[in-house]
Amino acid sequence: MGKLEEVFSEKELKRIKRWCIMRQQNGYQGRPNKPVDTCYSFWVGATLKLLKIFQYTNYEKNRNYILSTQDRLVGGFAKWPDSHPDALHAYFGICGLSLMGEPGIRKVHPALNVSTRTSERLQHLHQIWATQDSKQSSEEMHSAT
């Protein structure tokens, strides 16, 4: 929503940034002393994007981790290497690759967790609806007078 600087103090933002940066091992872990997990490539990665520090992470390590969880026979990504893939981790693995600009994958909007194309379409629809609401309010005011 673009309000991070209004909600958090500079000191709090620095702590959040540090905590998130420290979650990268090869992939990302959700909490200290827990194993890395494919889905956190999106959750932590998107947070780092919103905090404008994702560029300071090691893309190659994260990409290699995500790809190490891929099941090349049936497709998809798993939580961990040598595990069975599932839809949730496949989706978030693809989103994590998207955040790094992986060729052939649409860019994802980190705050909304939809493609940027979808985000742009939603913004366009909101503009249309706002215009229609404005016209309708204006017409109601004229008919009331």
Accessible surface in RSA format (square Angstrom, percent):
REM  Atomic radii and reference values for relative SASA: ProtOr
REM  Chains: A
REM  Algorithm: Lee & Richards
REM  Probe-radius: 1.40
REM  Slices: 20
REM RES _ NUM      All-atoms   Total-Side   Main-Chain    Non-polar    All polar
REM                ABS   REL    ABS   REL    ABS   REL    ABS   REL    ABS   REL
RES MET A   1   203.41 105.3 140.87  93.2  62.54 148.9 117.83 100.2  85.57 113.4
RES GLY A   2    72.81  89.8   0.00   N/A  72.81  89.8  41.47 113.8  31.34  70.2
RES LYS A   3    94.33  46.0  92.18  56.6   2.16   5.1  46.59  41.9  47.75  50.9
RES LEU A   4    56.36  31.4  54.95  39.3   1.41   3.6  55.26  38.8   1.10   3.0
RES GLU A   5   122.38  70.3 101.80  77.0  20.58  49.0  59.43 114.9  62.95  51.4
RES GLU A   6   133.11  76.4  95.25  72.1  37.87  90.2  47.55  92.0  85.56  69.9
RES VAL A   7   103.91  68.4  73.67  66.7  30.24  72.9  79.39  69.0  24.52  66.5
RES PHE A   8    68.64  34.3  63.58  39.4   5.06  13.2  65.21  39.5   3.43   9.8
RES SER A   9    58.13  49.1  44.02  58.7  14.11  32.5  51.05 108.7   7.08   9.9
RES GLU A  10   126.97  72.9 116.68  88.3  10.30  24.5  49.38  95.5  77.59  63.3
RES LYS A  11   151.38  73.9 146.13  89.7   5.24  12.5  92.26  83.0  59.12  63.0
RES GLU A  12    78.64  45.1  77.24  58.4   1.39   3.3  25.10  48.6  53.53  43.7
RES LEU A  13    15.24   8.5  15.24  10.9   0.00   0.0  15.24  10.7   0.00   0.0
RES LYS A  14   127.68  62.3 122.14  74.9   5.54  13.2  75.93  68.3  51.75  55.1
RES ARG A  15   165.06  69.3 158.35  80.7   6.71  16.0  43.35  59.2 121.71  73.8
RES ILE A  16    53.47  30.4  50.17  37.4   3.31   8.0  53.41  38.5   0.06   0.2
RES LYS A  17    65.03  31.7  64.98  39.9   0.05   0.1  19.92  17.9  45.10  48.0
RES ARG A  18   162.90  68.4 156.45  79.8   6.45  15.3  57.05  78.0 105.85  64.2
RES TRP A  19   110.77  44.5 106.98  51.8   3.79   8.9  95.51  50.9  15.26  24.8
RES CYS A  20     7.26   5.5   7.26   8.1   0.00   0.0   0.00   0.0   7.26   7.8
RES ILE A  21    57.62  32.8  52.14  38.8   5.47  13.2  52.14  37.5   5.47  14.9
RES MET A  22    97.76  50.6  90.87  60.1   6.89  16.4  70.23  59.7  27.53  36.5
RES ARG A  23    16.15   6.8  16.15   8.2   0.00   0.0   0.00   0.0  16.15   9.8
RES GLN A  24    31.67  17.7  14.21  10.4  17.46  41.6   7.93  16.9  23.74  18.0
RES GLN A  25    88.01  49.2  73.14  53.5  14.87  35.4  31.21  66.4  56.80  43.1
RES ASN A  26    66.82  46.1  65.75  63.5   1.07   2.6  20.44  49.2  46.38  44.8
RES GLY A  27     0.00   0.0   0.00   N/A   0.00   0.0   0.00   0.0   0.00   0.0
RES TYR A  28     0.42   0.2   0.42   0.2   0.00   0.0   0.00   0.0   0.42   0.5
RES GLN A  29    11.42   6.4  11.42   8.3   0.00   0.0   0.00   0.0  11.42   8.7
RES GLY A  30    12.53  15.5   0.00   N/A  12.53  15.5   3.12   8.6   9.41  21.1
RES ARG A  31   141.27  59.3 140.97  71.9   0.29   0.7  56.16  76.8  85.10  51.6
RES PRO A  32    63.98  46.6  54.63  49.8   9.35  34.0  55.09  45.5   8.89  55.3
RES ASN A  33   152.65 105.3 111.32 107.6  41.33  99.5  41.00  98.7 111.65 107.9
RES LYS A  34    97.69  47.7  90.60  55.6   7.10  16.9  40.32  36.3  57.37  61.1
RES PRO A  35    84.13  61.3  67.87  61.9  16.26  59.1  79.31  65.5   4.82  30.0
RES VAL A  36    19.99  13.2  18.03  16.3   1.96   4.7  18.03  15.7   1.96   5.3
RES ASP A  37     8.56   6.0   8.55   8.5   0.01   0.0   2.54   6.0   6.02   6.0
RES THR A  38     0.00   0.0   0.00   0.0   0.00   0.0   0.00   0.0   0.00   0.0
RES CYS A  39    12.32   9.3  12.32  13.7   0.00   0.0   0.00   0.0  12.32  13.3
RES TYR A  40    69.54  32.5  69.54  39.6   0.00   0.0  26.26  19.7  43.28  53.3
RES SER A  41     0.24   0.2   0.00   0.0   0.24   0.5   0.00   0.0   0.24   0.3
RES PHE A  42     2.36   1.2   2.36   1.5   0.00   0.0   2.36   1.4   0.00   0.0
RES TRP A  43   117.79  47.3 114.52  55.4   3.28   7.7 102.85  54.8  14.95  24.2
RES VAL A  44    10.43   6.9   8.95   8.1   1.49   3.6  10.43   9.1   0.00   0.0
RES GLY A  45     0.00   0.0   0.00   N/A   0.00   0.0   0.00   0.0   0.00   0.0
RES ALA A  46     4.39   4.0   4.39   6.8   0.00   0.0   4.39   6.2   0.00   0.0
RES THR A  47    48.73  34.7  48.41  49.1   0.32   0.8  24.55  33.0  24.17  36.5
RES LEU A  48     0.00   0.0   0.00   0.0   0.00   0.0   0.00   0.0   0.00   0.0
RES LYS A  49    78.33  38.2  65.84  40.4  12.49  29.7  23.82  21.4  54.52  58.1
RES LEU A  50    71.86  40.0  63.22  45.2   8.64  21.7  66.75  46.9   5.11  13.8
RES LEU A  51    10.82   6.0   4.47   3.2   6.35  16.0   7.40   5.2   3.42   9.2
RES LYS A  52   151.32  73.8 138.39  84.9  12.93  30.8 108.01  97.2  43.31  46.1
RES ILE A  53    20.98  11.9  20.98  15.6   0.00   0.0  20.98  15.1   0.00   0.0
RES PHE A  54     3.88   1.9   3.76   2.3   0.13   0.3   3.76   2.3   0.13   0.4
RES GLN A  55   104.04  58.2  82.02  59.9  22.02  52.4  46.39  98.8  57.64  43.7
RES TYR A  56   157.96  73.7 125.67  71.5  32.29  84.0  91.00  68.4  66.96  82.5
RES THR A  57    18.02  12.8   1.83   1.9  16.19  38.6   5.01   6.7  13.02  19.7
RES ASN A  58    66.94  46.2  58.14  56.2   8.81  21.2  22.37  53.8  44.58  43.1
RES TYR A  59    80.17  37.4  76.31  43.4   3.86  10.1  62.99  47.3  17.18  21.2
RES GLU A  60   124.65  71.6 118.36  89.5   6.29  15.0  40.99  79.3  83.66  68.3
RES LYS A  61   102.76  50.1 100.10  61.4   2.66   6.3  53.04  47.7  49.72  53.0
RES ASN A  62     1.17   0.8   1.17   1.1   0.00   0.0   0.93   2.2   0.24   0.2
RES ARG A  63    91.28  38.3  91.28  46.5   0.00   0.0  26.21  35.8  65.07  39.4
RES ASN A  64    79.57  54.9  73.20  70.7   6.37  15.3  26.25  63.2  53.33  51.5
RES TYR A  65    10.95   5.1   6.55   3.7   4.41  11.5  10.27   7.7   0.68   0.8
RES ILE A  66     0.00   0.0   0.00   0.0   0.00   0.0   0.00   0.0   0.00   0.0
RES LEU A  67    43.42  24.2  39.37  28.2   4.05  10.2  39.69  27.9   3.73  10.0
RES SER A  68    57.40  48.5  31.46  42.0  25.94  59.8  42.36  90.2  15.04  21.1
RES THR A  69     3.81   2.7   0.00   0.0   3.81   9.1   0.94   1.3   2.87   4.3
RES GLN A  70    62.16  34.8  44.96  32.9  17.20  40.9   0.11   0.2  62.04  47.1
RES ASP A  71    39.44  27.6  32.33  32.2   7.11  16.8  11.17  26.3  28.28  28.2
RES ARG A  72   190.94  80.2 153.16  78.1  37.78  90.0  70.01  95.7 120.93  73.3
RES LEU A  73   167.52  93.3 136.74  97.8  30.78  77.4 139.42  97.9  28.10  75.6
RES VAL A  74   109.63  72.1  72.96  66.1  36.67  88.4  79.76  69.3  29.87  81.0
RES GLY A  75    32.23  39.7   0.00   N/A  32.23  39.7  28.04  76.9   4.19   9.4
RES GLY A  76    28.22  34.8   0.00   N/A  28.22  34.8  16.00  43.9  12.23  27.4
RES PHE A  77    13.62   6.8  13.62   8.4   0.00   0.0  13.62   8.3   0.00   0.0
RES ALA A  78     0.06   0.1   0.06   0.1   0.00   0.0   0.06   0.1   0.00   0.0
RES LYS A  79    75.78  37.0  75.60  46.4   0.18   0.4  24.03  21.6  51.75  55.1
RES TRP A  80    98.47  39.5  98.47  47.7   0.00   0.0  98.34  52.4   0.13   0.2
RES PRO A  81    55.26  40.3  44.62  40.7  10.64  38.7  44.62  36.8  10.64  66.1
RES ASP A  82   154.14 108.0 107.05 106.5  47.09 111.4  42.37  99.7 111.76 111.5
RES SER A  83    41.98  35.5  23.11  30.8  18.87  43.5  20.49  43.6  21.49  30.1
RES HIS A  84   164.08  89.7 153.09 106.4  10.99  28.1 104.33 107.5  59.75  69.5
RES PRO A  85    34.29  25.0  15.41  14.1  18.88  68.6  15.71  13.0  18.58 115.5
RES ASP A  86    61.18  42.9  50.23  50.0  10.95  25.9  46.95 110.5  14.23  14.2
RES ALA A  87    87.80  80.7  70.10 108.2  17.69  40.2  77.02 108.5  10.78  28.6
RES LEU A  88    95.72  53.3  85.28  61.0  10.44  26.2  92.94  65.3   2.78   7.5
RES HIS A  89    19.19  10.5  19.19  13.3   0.00   0.0  17.69  18.2   1.50   1.7
RES ALA A  90    17.76  16.3  17.76  27.4   0.00   0.0  17.76  25.0   0.00   0.0
RES TYR A  91    99.37  46.4  95.67  54.4   3.70   9.6  85.69  64.4  13.68  16.9
RES PHE A  92    17.73   8.9  17.73  11.0   0.00   0.0  17.73  10.7   0.00   0.0
RES GLY A  93     0.00   0.0   0.00   N/A   0.00   0.0   0.00   0.0   0.00   0.0
RES ILE A  94    78.40  44.6  78.40  58.4   0.00   0.0  78.40  56.5   0.00   0.0
RES CYS A  95     5.76   4.4   4.90   5.5   0.86   2.0   0.86   2.2   4.90   5.3
RES GLY A  96     0.00   0.0   0.00   N/A   0.00   0.0   0.00   0.0   0.00   0.0
RES LEU A  97     7.22   4.0   7.22   5.2   0.00   0.0   7.22   5.1   0.00   0.0
RES SER A  98     6.11   5.2   1.44   1.9   4.67  10.8   1.78   3.8   4.33   6.1
RES LEU A  99     8.57   4.8   1.67   1.2   6.90  17.3   4.34   3.0   4.23  11.4
RES MET A 100    25.28  13.1   5.64   3.7  19.64  46.8   6.50   5.5  18.78  24.9
RES GLY A 101    48.65  60.0   0.00   N/A  48.65  60.0  26.04  71.5  22.61  50.6
RES GLU A 102    31.18  17.9  25.98  19.7   5.19  12.4   6.47  12.5  24.70  20.2
RES PRO A 103   116.19  84.7  92.27  84.1  23.92  87.0 102.66  84.8  13.53  84.1
RES GLY A 104    90.83 112.0   0.00   N/A  90.83 112.0  44.94 123.3  45.89 102.8
RES ILE A 105    50.23  28.6  32.03  23.9  18.20  43.9  35.94  25.9  14.29  38.8
RES ARG A 106   142.72  59.9 126.46  64.5  16.26  38.7  54.13  74.0  88.59  53.7
RES LYS A 107   140.42  68.5 136.41  83.7   4.02   9.6  79.71  71.7  60.71  64.7
RES VAL A 108    14.91   9.8   7.33   6.6   7.58  18.3   7.34   6.4   7.56  20.5
RES HIS A 109    50.13  27.4  50.08  34.8   0.05   0.1  26.36  27.2  23.77  27.7
RES PRO A 110    32.66  23.8  26.36  24.0   6.30  22.9  26.36  21.8   6.30  39.1
RES ALA A 111    47.85  44.0  16.44  25.4  31.41  71.4  18.67  26.3  29.18  77.3
RES LEU A 112    95.98  53.5  75.89  54.3  20.09  50.5  79.61  55.9  16.37  44.0
RES ASN A 113    36.85  25.4  30.41  29.4   6.44  15.5  13.41  32.3  23.44  22.7
RES VAL A 114    45.23  29.8  40.74  36.9   4.48  10.8  45.23  39.3   0.00   0.0
RES SER A 115    28.11  23.8  19.70  26.3   8.41  19.4  17.37  37.0  10.73  15.0
RES THR A 116    45.54  32.4  45.54  46.2   0.00   0.0  28.95  38.9  16.59  25.1
RES ARG A 117   145.98  61.3 142.80  72.8   3.17   7.6  52.04  71.1  93.94  56.9
RES THR A 118    57.50  40.9  53.75  54.5   3.75   8.9  32.47  43.6  25.03  37.8
RES SER A 119     5.30   4.5   5.21   7.0   0.08   0.2   1.00   2.1   4.29   6.0
RES GLU A 120   112.54  64.6 107.17  81.1   5.37  12.8  40.90  79.1  71.64  58.5
RES ARG A 121   132.52  55.6 126.75  64.6   5.77  13.7  54.12  74.0  78.40  47.5
RES LEU A 122    72.49  40.4  72.49  51.9   0.00   0.0  72.49  50.9   0.00   0.0
RES GLN A 123   110.07  61.5 106.94  78.2   3.13   7.4  34.40  73.2  75.66  57.4
RES HIS A 124    86.21  47.1  84.35  58.6   1.86   4.8  55.99  57.7  30.22  35.2
RES LEU A 125    42.00  23.4  42.00  30.0   0.00   0.0  42.00  29.5   0.00   0.0
RES HIS A 126   108.41  59.2 104.88  72.9   3.52   9.0  65.18  67.2  43.23  50.3
RES GLN A 127   117.48  65.7 112.06  81.9   5.42  12.9  41.90  89.2  75.57  57.3
RES ILE A 128    64.33  36.6  60.61  45.2   3.72   9.0  63.86  46.0   0.47   1.3
RES TRP A 129   121.12  48.6 120.47  58.3   0.65   1.5  99.37  53.0  21.75  35.3
RES ALA A 130    61.23  56.3  49.88  77.0  11.35  25.8  56.55  79.6   4.68  12.4
RES THR A 131    71.60  50.9  66.57  67.5   5.03  12.0  45.81  61.5  25.80  39.0
RES GLN A 132   101.41  56.7  96.96  70.9   4.45  10.6  36.24  77.1  65.17  49.4
RES ASP A 133    86.41  60.5  84.55  84.2   1.86   4.4  25.81  60.7  60.60  60.4
RES SER A 134    72.88  61.6  61.83  82.5  11.06  25.5  31.87  67.9  41.02  57.5
RES LYS A 135   128.61  62.7 124.62  76.5   3.99   9.5  74.98  67.5  53.62  57.1
RES GLN A 136   102.81  57.5 100.83  73.7   1.98   4.7  28.87  61.5  73.93  56.1
RES SER A 137    59.09  49.9  57.60  76.9   1.49   3.4  27.83  59.3  31.26  43.8
RES SER A 138    49.57  41.9  45.00  60.1   4.57  10.5  27.65  58.9  21.92  30.7
RES GLU A 139   116.60  66.9 110.75  83.8   5.85  13.9  44.75  86.5  71.85  58.7
RES GLU A 140    99.66  57.2  94.31  71.3   5.36  12.8  42.23  81.7  57.44  46.9
RES MET A 141   137.76  71.3 131.64  87.1   6.12  14.6 106.93  90.9  30.83  40.8
RES HIS A 142   136.48  74.6 122.86  85.4  13.62  34.8  84.15  86.7  52.33  60.9
RES SER A 143    96.37  81.4  58.73  78.4  37.64  86.7  52.63 112.1  43.74  61.3
RES ALA A 144    90.24  83.0  46.98  72.5  43.26  98.4  58.16  81.9  32.08  85.0
RES THR A 145   146.68 104.3  85.40  86.6  61.28 146.0  98.04 131.7  48.64  73.5
END  Absolute sums over single chains surface
CHAIN  1 A    10022.0       8496.7       1525.3       5712.8       4309.2
END  Absolute sums over all chains
TOTAL         10022.0       8496.7       1525.3       5712.8       4309.2
